[in-house]
Amino acid sequence: MSGMPAADRKGTLARWDGDFLPLALLAFCTVMNFGLAIVNNLVTNIQEIHVVAVQLFVTLCAAALVVLRRPRLTADQVILFVMLVSCIVISTIYHGYTDVKILYDMSVIPLFVVLGSTIRRIPRWYMHMLFVIVLTTVAFETVMPDVYAKIVNPLRYYANTRSWVAAKMDDQADVSGFYFGAQRAGEGDATHRASGLFLEPLSLGYFACIAAIFYLNEYRFQVGRKILAVAGCSLLIILSDVRAALGCFSSLR
């Protein structure tokens, strides 16, 4: 890049410094499992190695964006980073080896937190877009759960890509196509817990809680829009029947 003219170099850096790429990566992460589940059910089998490859690609993209955007770390972030590295070093010394999976699991969330801190502002249209996509898939699943299961089949996707799910399926027959816990105790359609874009109810409830935080801040001086947004988030929580998210949401109010 040092050999570029000054104007071209400034334009290139401006593109990296913009929020489009991290927001696009976040949107991809949001729809990733849903898309892979459809491919797994209608096109070809997706195995665990394929999911790992996609996750690794996403993580490398996030790491590259963090390096290119050069975030300014806060003192709290530095302390958390030092604690994370210390835990990894202590674990390696104690066990005599480094567990790559645990290392990845411990690093991926702080990585995306740092990347998220570089986003200047999440546009309303962006959150509206995600919310509409999620609400559409939830409505489709709620109205036509059998069709949703035939097209997406979350259980088959997780059985192919998570060994513990496959082992659990061997112990108990489940041909519904929905992930474990998608049905409340009881009988009938009213016992179904919606999953929508996220394939399982818990993540849907957490998304609704995050969306509520965004809208409560975004519409803090617009009562009508705030009520409408909160009502939409509450509907998602009710349909997913996630009590943990409901408790978190109640504390925000």
Secondary structure as GFF3:
##gff-version 3
##sequence-region A 1 253
A	DSSP	alpha_helix	6	17	.	.	.	ID=ss1
A	DSSP	alpha_helix	20	42	.	.	.	ID=ss2
A	DSSP	alpha_helix	48	69	.	.	.	ID=ss3
A	DSSP	alpha_helix	75	95	.	.	.	ID=ss4
A	DSSP	alpha_helix	100	117	.	.	.	ID=ss5
A	DSSP	alpha_helix	124	143	.	.	.	ID=ss6
A	DSSP	alpha_helix	145	151	.	.	.	ID=ss7
A	DSSP	alpha_helix	154	161	.	.	.	ID=ss8
A	DSSP	alpha_helix	163	171	.	.	.	ID=ss9
A	DSSP	three_ten_helix	189	191	.	.	.	ID=ss10
A	DSSP	three_ten_helix	196	198	.	.	.	ID=ss11
A	DSSP	alpha_helix	201	218	.	.	.	ID=ss12
A	DSSP	alpha_helix	223	240	.	.	.	ID=ss13
A	DSSP	alpha_helix	243	252	.	.	.	ID=ss14
###
